[in-house]
Amino acid sequence: MAIKSSPKISINTKKWENIMQLVVLFLGLILINIIAQNYFFRLDLTAEKRYTITESSKTILKNLEEPVYIEIYLEGELNSSFKRLQKSVKETLQEFSMYGGKNIQFTFINPEQISNNPEEQNRYYKQLSDRGIQPTTVFETVQGKKVQKLIFPSAIVSYKNKEKPVLLLKGNRTASPQEQLNQSIENIEYELISAIQKLSKKQKSSVAFIEGHDELSNDRLISLTQSLSENYIVERLNLNENLTTSFQSNNKNPVQNLSQYDAIVVAKPTLSYTDNDRYQLDQYLMNGGKLLFFIDQIQMNLDSIAQGGTYAFAYNLGLNEMIFRYGVRVNQNLLQDTQSGQILVNVGQMGNNANIQAIPFPYYATTASFSTHPITKNMDALMFKFASTLDSVKADGITQTPLVFSSQYSKIKKIPTLISLDELKLDLNPKLYQTSNLPVAYLLEGEFSSAFKGRFPPSGFSETDFIQKGKDSKVLVVGDGDLLSNDFDRKTRQPLPIGYDEVSKNTYSNQEFLLNTLAYMLDEGGIITSRTKEFEIRPLDTFKIQEEKSYWQFLNLVVPNLIILFFGLAWYFWRKKKYS
């Protein structure tokens, strides 16, 4: 006789199985949570690794000793572009928090809602301006009317009673607004982590500007020096005095005194360098020092031209052969470019007064053509004055990277030649400017061979200290010495910011170029590599959208509901069949 199993026992067994499954699931979730707390990891599945910060940034954030406070002035009623920028800033700071923990604290502030009192509101704007935060004027259409708004796409980073303003909206002014926004988003990590690093850095690197050969004077470098002093120890260095001091103290190797400087800048000399000067710079480079040459190859200035014209001749600086040995030739020519600045010219009389007009001046090239190197990527235009072009020459083991180029419509004028204001009577006809992308700045990297190889050292220097093949180092060569010079206000004679053009009222990125170069050369934690990020713009195909609008609406709105309905019905009939 067959014995039937009790239905009650079967039901109880099912219940216990369900309970055990819930317990196992619950314990599994607890275990996963414990693992996640102790073993941190994140997955960035975007093609361009949009949410991944560089290892150098992670290191800086992990080593913070005290909290960093970041105030971002992107809040309130923003258009879609600024909302996108705001979103990217927030995502970057959230990523910073993952590695900096409680030492990264940030808040978004709406500058327009500080006060309902217009006077107090204006005072607040003035306070922001004094702290280095400048507004951007945006025109928007609201209910068919043009409305002007002030947007502050900036942040203030504070650390240990020090603060630094950070401009978040940067880019090449020749690019479209959408491209400029994208460039700004690509630079967010670098701009923020650079500010954090500069505020938290315990020891400053040192930079020396050579003097003694009629280089740019202190008043011509005052704007740049003030900016550099925030992050570097800036000094002047006279090579002849260094030599004399060393010999008087019985130091047979004056180059040792130069090792205290992390980088040495040669800024627009007009007098010749001696063998002793060149030897000191050469051996400084062989010992791993970084050299930056900003060279005016041609003797020319605007004052001479205004007085009826003048002939352009080459300077005899005594540096050409040395720079040539390192891998670059500074050509004896002058660059002319249709993409240029302007000068004020008296074009005649207007009654009893002079008729002063701003005329394009092709010798003032305002180039925005750059390589994709971290130094120049996404940078705005530079202004060159009477620049010379550069050519690379063979140098074994040296990587030669052109950084800055002339525009698509440019040409060169060989010297000696007469230059006068009569040239301005001719229109800048692109047909006469048929040369493009002429290099005006080169970066050289590698183990350099001494320019004194195969020669005896100058008198007084020991042969035993001579280095023929140097350590890995870097050299920058720019065919314009005025790139670092600041001008002066015509009325007050106060120094203007470096790169500021009083005619156009534009500020060019000359200062940023030097700061980026020093950051790259001195490898300050390697953070400049974050400037290599690229976020691809993926615009929608508007024509395809119109053609397939109904299809995609059906796919996104109706199909998901049909899928849910299908699985709901399937689950219902499965349970009905199972328990019937």
Buried (B, 14 or more C-beta within 10 A) or exposed (E): EEEEEEEEEEEEEEEEEEEEEEEEEEEEEEEEEEEEEEEEEEEEEEEEEBBBBBEBBBBBBEEBEEBBBBBBBBBBEBEEBBEBBBEBBBBBBEBBBBBBEEBBBBEBBEBBEBEEEEEEBEEBBEEBEEEEBEBEEBEEEEEEEEEEBEBBBBBBBBBEEEBBBBBBBBBBEBBEEEBBBBBBBBBBBBBBBBBBBBBBEEEBBBBBBBBBBEBBEEEBBBBBBBBBEEBBBBEBBBBBEBBEEBEEEEBEBBBBBBEEBBBBBBBBBBEEBBBBBBBBBBBBBBBBBBBBBBBBBBBBEBEBBBEEEBEBEBBEBBBBEBBBBBBBBBBBBBBBBBBBBBBBBEBEEEEEEEEEEEBBBBBBBBBBBBBEBBBBBBBBBBBBBBBBBBBBBEBEEBEBBBBBBBBBBBBBBEBEEEBBBEBBEEEBEEEEBEBBEBBBBBBBBBBBBBBBEEEEBBEEBEEEEBBEEBEEBBBBBBBBBBBBBBBBEEEEEEBBBBBBBEEEEBBBBBBBBBBBBBBBBBBBBBBBBBBBBEBEEEEEEEEEEEEEEEEEEEEEEEEEEEEEEEEEEEEEEEEEEEEE
